[in-house]
Amino acid sequence: MVNGKNGKRNGNGNMRGFVPDNGINDLIFKELIKRGYSLEGNTRVWNIADSKLWYLTPNQSQAYLDLDHDKEYKKGTGQSQGEQLIKDNIFEILEEIGDEPINIVDLGCGDGEKAAVIVKEIRKIKPNLKLRYCPIDISGYMVEKAIETFSKLDVEQIIDFQYNISDFENLENITPLLKKNEFKRNLILLLGNTLGNFEINELLYEVRSGMVKGDFFLVDTAVNDNMQKDRIESYKKNYFFNKWLLYVMTQLGLEKDEIEFGVRWKNSRLEFYYTILKDKKVNFQNKSVQFNRGDQIIVVIAYKHEQDDLISYFNLYFDNVMFRVAESDGKVLALCGK
């Protein structure tokens, strides 16, 4: 393992100040005020769907991991399809990547379990290919979990520097720092439908900007299989979904009995939101927000693009795109070069 000397994580595993789960969080509060609300009829809709607000504390991060490992959630998001796509196409992936040492750059690494699937498959076919694991996540807690996962796997090194903790917008500055010694190439991973939580053009642009010739980008994501509306009720009832997203609301100064969790299909995306059940004024740092009964706060969005649109997006930003679709549809895998 490579240990960085620059940067020191605090006790909650983040490269930022400690944020209590039961107090108002200044980042979330400021984001709400900055964005304001829009009117849909007489309903005020506050949209704070931003991944940087989802993993601010260890409890938030662990709540997401609990959701990610829930059997019903994994079934609904097609995680097993994604893993099978990787296994079915690993020979073609390795043929493109070649035999030179390579960094496995795991964007939004979570606990590293999804990337571990790829490494295990690589080891079956090319046990001598030199791999170095580079987990990147906005949550220091996630990075530490991923490092724990990969410490049990056969990789030459695990990069543990301060730039592990970063959002995707900084990728262009991070990826050149990883290319040291014999590891001159990057295989950038974006797994588990993470693509759907971002505006696709912005994200693909950021990834491409962080690549040079010889690098690869491997992504799996869900497509619109016209079954999203059927999944809404199961998402609404999923204990782990509400447990995870509730942390955002309580850090806005709202109590769980003052809000109601909801999910809907709208604008070609799933929207996870809360409805305010009673009027409440929240005061924080000499500012205040008046929430009205019936207000809605969107906390997560998940785009489900059409398959043909996805192919067009990938071909717009990358060269030599290998695109594979799961037999049951609903899930795609793309390997992109630059």
N, C-alpha and C positions, 0 to 999 in steps of 0.2 A: 504494500500500500504506500502511496505517496502522500505525505502529510504536508500541508501548506503552513508556512510560518506567518503569513500575513492574514490578519482577520481573526477574530475570536468570537465564537458563538456564545450566546448567553445561555442561561439555564433552560430556556424553553426551546432551544434548538433553532432559533431564528437569528439572522444577522440584523436585528432591529430591537427596539425597546420592548420590554415585556408588556403584554396587553391582557388584562384579566378578562375572562369570559363573562363575568357578571357585571362588568362596567361598560360605559359608553366608549367606543373606540373612535379616536379622532379621525383616522383614515376613512372609515365607513361614513361617519357623520359628515365630514367635509365632502366626500364624494356625492352624497345625497344632496347637499346644498348646491354644489357645483352644477350638477345635472338638472336639478329642479324637477318639475313634473310636466306631463302633457295631459290634455283633456281629451277623453273619449266619451262624448256625450257630457254627462254631468259627473263622470268618474275621473278623479285625479289618479294618474298612473305615474309612479316613480320607477324609473329603470336604473338599477344599480348592478346589473348583471356584469360582473367583472371578476375574472379568476383571482385577481390579487386580493380580493376580499374573502375568499373561501377558506384560506388556510393560515389565518393570522396567529393562531395559537395551536399548541399541541393537541388540545381537545378537539378543535375543529378538524385538524389534519387526520387524527385518528378516527373521527366520526366518518370522514370520507372513505378511509380505508375499510371501515366496517361495511359501508354501503357497497364499495367496489368488490368485496368478497361475498356479498349476499347472493345466494343462489338464484333467487327470483330476478334480481337486478341483472346479474350476469346473463341470464337467459334472455331477458328483454332487450339487452343491448348487443347481443350476439357476440360476446367475448370469445366463446368457444369457436365460433366461425372464424374470428380473426386469427386465433391460434392455429386452426386447421389450415387456413390459407397460407400462413407462414411455413408450416410443415410440408404442405403440398408443393410449394414453390421454392423450397430452400436450395435445391440444386441449381436452379436458374439464378437465384439471388447470388449464390457463391460464385457462379460462373462469371457474373458481371463484376463482382467485387474483386476477384482475383486472389492472389496468394501473399501479397505484401502486408506487413503489419498494419493494423487499422484501429482507430479509436471508435468505440461504440458510444456515441453521444446521445444520451437518453433524455430527451426533452419532456418536461413534466413527468419526471421519473416515477412519482408515487413511491411505492415500496420496492420498485425494481423487478417485480414478479413478471411483468409482461416482457421486459427486455431479457429476462432470464430464459424465457422460452426460446428466443432466437439463439442465444449463446449455447444452450444445451444442444440445439439442432446443429449448429455449426461444429461443435465439438465431435458430434457423431461422424461427420463427413470429413472435416479437416482438423484433426486433433492438434496439429502443429501450427496452425495459423495463429500468429501472435495478436492478442486482443488486449486492449486497455479500456477499462470502463470509466465513463465520464458522466455521472448523473447530474442533471441540471433541473432545478425546481425552484419556484419562488418560496417554498417552505423548507427551512433548514431541517425541520422534523422529518420531512419526506426524504431528503437527501441522506440523512443518517439511517433511515430504514432501508433505503436502497443499498447503501454501503454494507449494511448488515447482511442483506440478501446475497450480494455478490462476493462477500468475504468467504462464502461457502462454495463458490464456483471456481472453475479453472480459468482464471484470467491472469495476465502477467502483472497488471497494476490496477489500482483503483484511484482515480484522481480525487483528491480531497483538499481543494483550495477554496479560498473565499469566493471565487467566481462560480462555484457550484450553485450558489444561491442567487438566482437571477430570473428576471422575466425574459420572454422571447425577444423583446425589442432590443436587448443588448447582445443578441447572438452574434452579430457581425464582429463585435469586439472580443468575444470569448473564444470562438472557434480557432482563430490563429494561435492563441496561447496554448492550445492543446497539442499542437503539432511540434513535438520535441523528440529529439533522438531519432529512433528508427520509425516512430509513429508519425508519418507524414500525411496520412489520409484520414478522413472522417466518414463514418456511416452514421448519419443523423436519424434517430428514431422518433416517431410521433405516433404513439399507439393508444388504442382504447378509446376511439371516438373523440379524442381531444380536439381534433380539427374542427369539429362541429360547434365548439364553444367560442369560436373566434370568427371575425369577419375574414372570409377565406382569402381575399386578395391581399389584405394586409399581412396575414400570417405567411402565406406562400412567398410574398416578397421578402419578408424578414429572413426566412429560411434560405432562400436563394442568395440573398446578400451575404449570408454567413458561410457560403460554399465557394470553393474554387474548383477548377478542372481536376477531376479525379476523385472528388467527393461524391457521396450518394445520400439520398434521402429516402427512407422507407416509412411509409405511413399506411395505417389501416383505419378505416372510418366507415360509418353507417351511411347508407343511401336511403332515399325515400322509397320504402317498400309498400306504401299506402296502408300500413298497419299501425301507424303512430297513434291514431285516435283510439284503437283497441287497447293500447298499452296505458292510456292515461289513467284509467281507474286503478290499475295495479300500482302505478307510480304514486297516486294520491294516498293509497293505503299503506305504502311501504314505510315502515317504522324508521328505517335507517335514513331515508331521504329527508324526512321532516327533522329527525334528530340532528343531521348534519347542517341543514340550512337554517335551522332555528338559531344557531349561534350568530348568524349575521343579524338577525332581528333583535336578539337580546342585547347585542352590542350597539344597537341604535336606541336603546332605552325602552324597548317594548317587551312586555311580558307575554308568555305563551298563551294565557287566557284572554289576551287582547287582540289576537290575530288568528287567522284560519288559513291553513295551507291549501294550495290549489295548483292544478296543472292543466294546461290547455294547448291545443294545436292552433297556431295562428301565424300568418306570414311565413309559411313554409318552415316553421320551427316550433319546437316544444318550448313553452314558457313555464317556468316554475316560479310561483308568486305567492304572496300572502295578502289577504284582505284584512283591513283594519276593522275591528268589531265595535270600537267605541272611540269617541273623540279623546285625544290626548295631546298635551303640549310637552315637548321634550326640551329641556334647557341644558346647554353644554358650552363651556368656554365663552360666555357672554353672547351666545347665539341661541336661537330657539327655532324649533320647527313645530308647527301645528298639524298634527295628523287628524283627519276627519274620518268619521265612520263611513265605510265604503271605499276609502282609498285603497289602491293596490300597489304593492311594491314587488317588482320583478327582480329576482335574485340570480336566476340562471336561465340562459337560453341555450338551446341545442338545435343547430341547423341540420336539416336533413335534405341534402341536395339530390337532384336527379342525377342518375348515373352518367348520362351524356354530358351534363354540365360539368361534372367533376373531371371527366376526361379532358374537356376543353380547358379547364383551369390548369390542370397539371401540364398539358402541352404548351400552354401559354408561358409558363415560368421555367420549364425544365426541358432538357433534351433527353432522348433515348428513354422514354417513359415505358416501363413494363406495367401493364394494368391487368389485374386478375379479379374475377368476381366469384363469390361463394356460390356453390351449387344451389343453395336455397335462397339466393339473392339477399339483399339487405346488408351485405358487407362487401367491401372492396379492399384490395391491397395494391399499392403502387410503389414501384421502385424507380426513382428519378435520378438522373445524372445531370451534370452541368458541363 
